[in-house]
């Protein structure tokens, strides 16, 4: 099969399509023929070597943590899904012709493949962070970085739960934030004052998606340091905030089921830009530029 791959750590120019070993579904897994796979920030970190601990790459590197496609193989112990079903979900090495998923949900028929392919990682992050912060109906949440691929999904999850969302972004993205139900504020110097100027009774929780604002400034907005959660500033816990990267906190099946419901009811809209798999390097270059709105998604050319 073909897969996006790299032979050494570095920039997007080193990414290419090549032959790869075909994966198979193990116990509690399914395999799909991939119709769409999204690019996430962690993919760029892996391909550039930021997660390698300074060690050189051994063998070939592969990318991708979410995808949508048609089930073509079912592992032992799996029930409730059949070969031929349309699904989306989370796994590893998903930017390929075939991908194994560890968690999944049925793709609503009305939802485009590219949208479903973009949902997995962002939905997992949304469900996890909102649960950790206790966001529910009547809560007020500030999201630092609300217009990006993850921030926009968290915003819509929170709004669907009945929360009030204030979100930061650059000025050109403010209309987009309003479209998805958030109160926009300009990010950058002076952010704390602008958030405090929003006419709400209180702010119950703060989510740091971007990792660019000093954590002390975000703590100043929250009722207590523990009500600040970051998925981008891995030193935030030194100031009393919480850092989450998934793993032990993750409940992907719950997140994907919620995403499927919101997608089907049009309460979750994901902006995507698609690239054929053969142009993966171009897509990664756009991600690296920092100017991508929404999610970048790779799709097969035929």
Residue, then its C-alpha position, 0 to 999 in steps of 0.5 A: x500500500x502507499x503511505x505518507x512517509x519520511x526517511x529523516x527528521x526535517x521540514x515538509x520537503x522530506x515528506x513523500x508517498x511511498x510503499x509501506x507494509x499493509x497493517x491489519x486489525x488486531x483485537x478490538x481494532x478495525x481497518x479502513x480503506x481511507x477516504x480522508x485523513x487529517x493533519x494535526x499539530x502532533x504530525x508536524x512535531x513528529x516529522x520534524x523530530x521535536x518528539x524524538x528526544x534528540x535521537x535519530x530516526x530509526x527506519x521509516x516514519x509514518x504519520x496520521x492519528x485520525x481518518x475516515x473510511x470504509x471498514x474492510x477488516x474487523x479484529x477479534x472482539x469487535x461488535x456493532x460494526x460490519x465490513x462496508x460500514x462508513x466510519x471515522x475515528x482515531x488510530x495511528x499511521x492513518x495517512x495511508x491507503x489503509x489505516x487501523x483504528x482503535x476507536x471509531x463512530x459511524x459516519x453520518x451519511x450527510x457528512x462529507x468524507x473530508x469533514x469526518x476525516x478531520x473530526x477525530x483528534x479535535x473531537x477527542x481533545x474537545x471532549x477531554x478538555x471540557x470534561x476536565x474543566x467541568x464545562x456544562x450548561x450555564x458555564x462561561x469558558x474562555x478559549x485562547x485560540x478559538x479559530x484553529x482546527x482544535x479550538x473551533x471544535x472545542x468552541x462548538x462542543x461547548x456551545x452545544x452543551x449550553x456554555x457561553x464561549x469567549x474566544x481569542x483570534x486575529x481580527x480576520x477570524x472574528x466573524x468566523x468565531x461569531x458564526x460558530x457561537x463564540x464572543x470574539x476578542x483579539x489575541x495578543x498583548x492586552x488580552x487579559x483586559x479585553x477578556x475581562x471587559x466582556x459583559x459576563x458575570x464570571x469566567x468559570x474555566x480557561x482553555x489554552x489551545x495556542x500556547x502563546x499567551x503567558x500562562x500567568x495572564x490566563x490564570x489571572x482570568x480564571x477563578x483559580x489556577x487549576x481551572x486553566x487547562x493547556x494542551x499547548x504549553x507543557x510548562x503550564x503546570x509549574x504555575x498551577x495550571x493543568x496540562x493534558x496531552x490525552x492518554x490517561x484522560x482520554x475517552x475517545x469513544x465518547x468523544x467520537x459519538x458526541x462528534x457524530x451526533x453534532x455533525x449530523x445535527x449541523x451543530x458542529x461545522x468543521x472548515x477544511x482545506x483538502x489536498x491530494x495525498x501526493x501533495x502532502x508536503x504542500x499541506x504540511x508547509x501550509x500548517x507550518x506557516x501558521x496560516x491554516x484556518x480549520x483543518x487540513x485534510x488529505x484525500x486519495x486521488x481516485 
